[in-house]
């Protein structure tokens, strides 16, 4: 299944919640590409947290730090692909355990 989200991309948390709801209903995000195109595969329903990062040249180092913390602290998996939104490159991570992402969200936003 393919799906596009047409909210402004700066509303990361709304799209992250929608991705979590889809996962809970048995649709796992498999790949992102193009203009906000999300591809899903049918899967066993489970709870997963999704987290968006973006990279603009001047903020690349900051996002690298956040992405590394997602992987090292929470064993996050980066979803295949990315997409360009204006001057930003957007990536998505999935986390299969319940974790507190307050610090990462504060630093991202």
N, C-alpha and C positions, 0 to 999 in steps of 0.2 A: 504494500500500500504506500502511496506517495501522498504527502500532505504539505501544504504551504501555510505559514502563519503570517498574517498581514498586520499584526500589531507593529508599532514602531520598535525597532530592534533594541532601543535603549530600555525597553520594558522586559529585560531579561527574565526577571522573576516570574512574570506571568506565563511566558513561554515554557520556562523550566517546570512550572506546576502542571501545565498541559501535557508536557512530555511524561511527567511522573504519572499522571492519570491514565494516559494511554498505556504505559507499561503495566499498571495495575489491572488494566483490562486485556492484557495479553498481546500488546503491540510494542515490541522492543525497537528502539531507534537503532538502525543499522548503519546509516550513512547520511551525510549532509553534502549538498553540492548546489551549484547554480545560485539562483536568487531565492534564498530561504526555502529551498526544497529539502524536505526531510523524508527519507525512505525508511520504512518499517518492515519488520518481519514478524510473522505470527510466532508467539512464544508462550511459555508458561507465565501466567500473571505473577508478578512479584513487585515489591517496593524497591524503587531505585530513585536516588536523587540525581538530578541533572544540574550541571553548572556550566554556564557560558563564560568564555574568556574572549577578549578581543585584543588585537595588536595594531597599534598605530606606531609608526617608526619611533616617535619620541617616547612612547610608553612601552616599547617592546620588552625592556629589561624588567619592568614592574610585572608584566603579565607572565614572563618566564618564571619569576619567583613564585607567583600564585600557582601557576601550572605545576611547578616542581613540588610545591607543598601539597597539592591535591594528590599527586601520584605517591609521594613519599609518606605522607601522614595518613592518607585515607585509602590508599591502593586504588585510586581512580583509574578508569580506562578512558583513553581518548577515542571518541567516535571517529570512524573513517571520514576523511574529507574535511572541507571547510568551505566557507563562502565569503565573498567580499561584499561589504556594506559600506558604501562611500569610500573612505580611505582606510577602513578597518578590515582586518581579516578575522573572522569569527570561528572559534573552535568550541566543541562541546565535549564535556567529560561526564561519565556516568560513575556513580558511587553506589555500591550495593549494600552498604551498611548505613545505619542511622548515625549521622555525624553532625556536629555543630559547624556550620560554614559561615558564621557571623563575621569572623575576621577576614575571610577571603572575599565575602560580599562587600564589606566595608572598603577594602583595598581596591576591589574591582570598580566599585561605583564612585 
